[in-house]
Amino acid sequence: MTRATPRRFAPLRETSQGQGGGLPKLQGIVFDVDGTLWTHYAPPTPSTHARGAHSEPQNHMFGEMRAVLGGIPKSTDILEHIYGLPTPGEREAAFEAVRAVERRAMVAQRPQPGLAELMRHLDARGVRKAICTRNFDAPVAHLLSRFLPESTFGPVVTRDFRPPKPDPAGILFIARSWGLVRRLDRGRGQGPGFGDGGGEAENAGQQQQQQDQAMKTEELVKAAQQGTEAETRGALGPAEHDGNGDGKGEQIEEVGDASALIMVGDSLDDMTAGRRAGAATVLLVNDENRYLAEHPDTDLVISRLDELIGVLDEGFVGRDITEST
């Protein structure tokens, strides 16, 4: 068992004044939509307001989607099922059936408790905001225009982006769109710390750390390359070509860097995508997803969105996480 170092960001109240105490500065927040920014519930009663976030309507909506797709089981991913249908006509018919469910649900959209307060605070602090969702664009646009007309989100990554969460490519695309990139040092030597007389144990630890980083880099590059050409170029940096004009032999120089971002969501897909992208993760907990509070991909747990205001102003500190080796 290994204990990961808790994720930390400098307090927003200090970074807004040009300080930060040596901690990394938060560069932006990526939000899920369904169950995170909005719910289908009517305005909450005092008892549900005290509990915070709600999830049952989202589960009901997903149940409707599975029903209109022929009763596919919960173990089958909805988007993977549609993409796996044999003909374009069948795929489009399935997508339209799902969109019809989402359009009906859109009418009953209600903001999650604390949504407006959090967004006003992030806007005042100058924190960039983006969306990464498996939903299609109409409900997202409806949510933003209805509840957050004065807040800016961009990029907005929807169902049209492939591959979807839990793949990290969408978050990497957002990072690169914001100019956040990490140079790739593959094949450029061991790096500092080797052969400098630092001690066998220290060198072994550094070597393991570099090997782990190399594996993560390869995973990120592979994930980002699965999208369309435009999406891939958004998540990945410039490529050197072999001169044949066919793109073979290209060497990617950099990849979107999400290490200074936070992914906020309510599902395992959200936590997994955030962790694989290298972002810190925040779970908006509810009665249905409480089991994810102790998941190794979850850095922090909140029950209302506006709880993030104090967390970010005082300095984000993730929980201690013990991972299996």
DOVOMAR-367594 format. One line per 4 residues: number of its first residue (from 1); for each residue x, y, z of C-alpha. Coordinates in steps of 0.05 Angstrom, whole numbers. Example, Ala and Ser with C-alpha at 12.3 -4.5 7.8 and 13.67 -1.06 7.14 Angstrom:
% DOVOMAR-367594
1	246,-90,156  273,-21,143
% end
This chain:
% DOVOMAR-367594
1	0,0,0  25,70,-17  1,137,9  -6,191,-44
5	13,263,-27  -52,303,-17  -67,351,-74  -59,425,-55
9	-71,493,-87  -53,562,-62  -111,600,-29  -150,641,-79
13	-152,700,-31  -76,701,-34  -65,687,-108  -114,743,-125
17	-64,789,-89  -3,760,-124  16,714,-66  10,639,-58
21	61,613,-8  97,570,-59  37,526,-72  13,515,-144
25	-39,565,-168  -106,539,-190  -113,550,-265  -186,532,-275
29	-244,486,-258  -278,435,-303  -351,418,-286  -395,360,-303
33	-468,378,-317  -520,325,-300  -524,317,-225  -468,368,-214
37	-492,436,-239  -565,418,-243  -618,369,-221  -689,354,-244
41	-719,364,-176  -768,419,-159  -739,471,-111  -714,433,-50
45	-752,429,15  -717,449,80  -699,376,93  -670,364,23
49	-635,432,25  -599,410,88  -576,346,54  -549,384,-5
53	-540,352,-74  -592,306,-106  -584,249,-155  -648,209,-160
57	-675,247,-222  -610,235,-260  -615,160,-245  -687,161,-269
61	-667,197,-333  -613,146,-347  -664,91,-334  -709,123,-387
65	-651,124,-436  -636,51,-425  -710,35,-435  -716,72,-502
69	-653,36,-525  -687,-31,-516  -676,-43,-443  -600,-46,-442
73	-572,-66,-373  -539,-17,-325  -473,-52,-336  -473,-28,-409
77	-448,43,-422  -502,81,-460  -455,117,-508  -413,55,-522
81	-477,17,-538  -498,70,-588  -430,76,-621  -429,0,-627
85	-493,-4,-668  -480,-32,-737  -507,23,-783  -506,100,-784
89	-582,100,-787  -589,58,-724  -538,101,-688  -574,166,-706
93	-642,137,-687  -613,116,-619  -582,184,-608  -648,219,-625
97	-685,174,-575  -635,194,-521  -639,267,-541  -715,264,-534
101	-707,240,-462  -657,296,-449  -704,349,-479  -760,327,-433
105	-714,329,-373  -689,397,-394  -756,428,-379  -750,407,-306
109	-679,432,-296  -665,461,-227  -597,488,-205  -560,450,-152
113	-558,485,-85  -502,537,-83  -493,540,-159  -503,615,-168
117	-463,632,-106  -403,591,-128  -403,618,-199  -407,690,-176
121	-348,678,-130  -306,644,-184  -322,700,-232  -301,752,-180
125	-236,714,-169  -222,708,-243  -223,631,-243  -233,600,-312
129	-291,551,-319  -304,496,-370  -353,439,-379  -339,367,-395
133	-403,326,-402  -431,265,-437  -495,304,-451  -511,337,-517
137	-506,411,-527  -579,435,-523  -591,419,-449  -523,450,-432
141	-539,514,-469  -608,516,-437  -578,509,-367  -526,564,-378
145	-574,613,-410  -628,601,-358  -589,599,-293  -520,628,-308
149	-530,681,-363  -473,724,-337  -421,669,-327  -374,647,-382
153	-355,574,-393  -306,552,-446  -290,505,-476  -356,466,-469
157	-340,393,-485  -404,354,-499  -423,286,-527  -396,304,-596
161	-326,300,-568  -297,230,-571  -274,193,-532  -321,213,-475
165	-309,208,-400  -281,167,-365  -227,179,-418  -185,240,-399
169	-180,267,-470  -236,319,-460  -202,349,-399  -134,349,-434
173	-168,386,-492  -193,439,-444  -124,446,-412  -91,456,-479
177	-145,505,-501  -126,546,-440  -52,544,-460  -34,494,-405
181	15,444,-435  70,398,-411  132,383,-452  145,309,-465
185	215,285,-449  209,215,-476  275,187,-499  315,246,-472
189	354,211,-418  342,195,-345  338,267,-323  370,297,-260
193	386,257,-199  422,197,-230  496,185,-225  506,243,-177
197	524,202,-117  456,212,-86  452,143,-55  423,77,-79
201	356,83,-44  346,155,-67  364,139,-139  318,78,-139
205	260,122,-115  274,174,-168  278,121,-221  211,91,-200
209	180,161,-200  205,175,-270  181,108,-295  112,122,-266
213	112,190,-300  133,159,-366  75,109,-362  26,165,-346
217	52,206,-405  42,148,-452  -28,138,-425  -46,211,-435
221	-19,212,-506  -55,148,-524  -120,175,-495  -116,241,-531
225	-100,208,-598  -166,170,-597  -207,232,-615  -219,264,-682
229	-161,301,-714  -184,368,-688  -195,341,-618  -128,305,-619
233	-92,369,-639  -127,404,-582  -103,355,-530  -35,344,-561
237	17,394,-583  58,404,-647  82,341,-683  145,331,-724
241	130,293,-789  176,249,-830  167,290,-893  121,241,-929
245	59,281,-914  23,221,-885  34,237,-812  72,172,-800
249	132,176,-756  106,238,-721  133,254,-652  87,292,-605
253	124,347,-568  74,365,-514  7,346,-484  -47,385,-448
257	-28,393,-375  -87,388,-326  -45,385,-263  -67,455,-242
261	-141,441,-255  -199,414,-213  -252,367,-241  -319,373,-204
265	-371,318,-215  -418,268,-184  -399,202,-219  -344,151,-223
269	-333,173,-296  -319,244,-271  -270,222,-217  -234,173,-263
273	-228,223,-321  -201,276,-274  -151,229,-241  -126,201,-308
277	-118,272,-335  -76,291,-275  -128,340,-246  -150,344,-174
281	-221,316,-165  -281,339,-124  -342,295,-113  -410,328,-103
285	-436,274,-58  -508,251,-52  -546,190,-26  -533,151,-89
289	-459,163,-99  -435,164,-27  -393,102,-39  -347,144,-83
293	-327,187,-24  -272,138,-6  -253,120,-77  -179,129,-92
297	-196,175,-150  -233,224,-105  -191,280,-74  -245,320,-38
301	-318,312,-21  -371,367,-16  -447,363,-6  -463,432,-36
305	-429,470,-91  -419,533,-50  -376,494,-1  -321,502,-52
309	-319,577,-38  -286,569,30  -245,510,7  -214,549,-50
313	-206,615,-13  -169,581,45  -129,535,0  -151,469,-31
317	-124,409,8  -144,340,-16  -154,281,30  -101,229,47
321	-109,172,-3  -79,102,6  -71,65,-59  -59,-8,-73
325	9,-25,-103
% end
